[in-house]
Amino acid sequence: MTGAAHPRRTGVPIVEGAHPGRLPFDGLRVLDLGVIVVGAELGRLFADYGADVIKIESSAFPDGSRQSAGTATAITEGASWGMRNRRSLGLNLRTDEGREIFSELVRRSDVILTNFKPGTLASLGFDTETLSALNPGIILSESSAFGNHGSWSRRLGYGPLVRASAGLSALWSYPGDADGFSDAITIFPDHVVARLNAAAVVALLLRRDRTGRGGRVSTAQVDAIFGAMADWLLAEELQPGAGIRGEGNDRGSDGFRGVFPAAGDDEWLVVDAVGDARFAATARTIGRPDLLDDPRLRAAEQRVVHRKELRRLFAEWSATRNPGEAAASLQAAGVPAAPMLRLDDIERDPHLMVRGAFGTLTQPQLPEPLPANLGEARTVTLPPPLLRPAPLQAENTRDILRTLLGVEESRITQLLESGVLEEHPSAAPVPTA
């Protein structure tokens, strides 16, 4: 089942050579060595749009997103979302025969995705030069916590550690509460880095169309965080050793700006009323037009001085109102405002439903279908992303060896018995009498 239908513009001329309705990565083969969130997200972005993404796995070094399933035959919701539309190959790269098989796959592929600690792929015998010799057109995507160079390059790390090291966790904290961190999401760095690397890989594919030459992109996840923190890092008051603190509700550029309580249990309203016109519109909306006659509040810098009083007045109004209705009244007055939404709210949001932001993913091993996000963009020619289920670990080993590499069944059996290959129990042939 795909996502909700969304309107498409008609009468728009199609560029000559375009293929309306064709998935853009149809015919592209991707070897996916990535793990956990950034690995899953990056491979998914290509698999969703038609690439043959082969996830290479080993039970000796299982993907973290699979480990919480508990058994070899199970699959998690997280793995279902992140690994959808792929095929899975169980391959031991620490054996000579396993490396030979991988070399053959490299010769027949277009892109390799990794997020190992720097040097891991080279230690297996596949540095950049070796990969280029096997396939001059191959494109390698790498990401790691702190990059390939510098004194921290060999450090192990994943999202929370990288965020803490970059100082982002300190910004996501409650002022005055030493233990009040809100650092439980993976947007930075995982989801952001996946999209950065995907864009870079596409750029290298376009260059390869012109030159025939492959390429390499390598991302330090901490750099993606620094890019988002540029205003903080360039702040004049930020000196070595000074540290940074979370803004909380104290944005400091006008009086009616921040997060305010709304009616209900833990319901909140976000308002960004910056500037004289929006201050006036907010004052009228909350029934306090008298504030416009107060000489202390004529300019934003004056209102900042009195922001505690203004926020108290706004909170008295917002705390008695439904957050969605309060946001709608402010929006109608020309003031940026929105209610805080939870995940269930997002899935049911009428605007997102009309845009076809979500679909339904059916994973056979799970009792209920899963809501799944679809593509963020809409174009005239681009079809919705695929929503095929994620593979079980090593579910497609035999098929990949047979159809892609032409290996005979007897040889596949030998490689399985020797541990070079792995196969999910559900994919093994049923013995005949």
Secondary structure, 3 states (H helix, E strand, C coil): CCCCCCCCCCCCCCCCCCCCCCCCCCCCEEEECCCHHHHHHHHHHHHCCCCEEEEEECCCCCCHHHHCCCCCCCCCHHHHHHCCCCEEEEECCCCHHHHHHHHHHHHCCCEEEECCCCCHHHHCCCCHHHHHHHCCCCEEEEEECCCCCCCCCCCCCCHHHHHHHHCHHHHCECCCCCCCECCCCCHHHHHHHHHHHHHHHHHHHHHHHHHCCCEEEEEEHHHHHHHHCHHHHCCCCCCCCCCCCCCCCCCCCCCCEEEEECCCCCCEEEEECCCHHHHHHHHHHCCCHHHHHCHHHCCHHHHHHCHHHHHHHHHHHHCCCCHHHHHHHHHHCCCCEEECCCHHHHHHCHHHHHCCCEEEECCCCCCCCEEEECCCCCCCCCCCCCCCCCCCCCCCHHHHHHHCCCCCHHHHHHHHHHCCEECCHHHCCCCCC
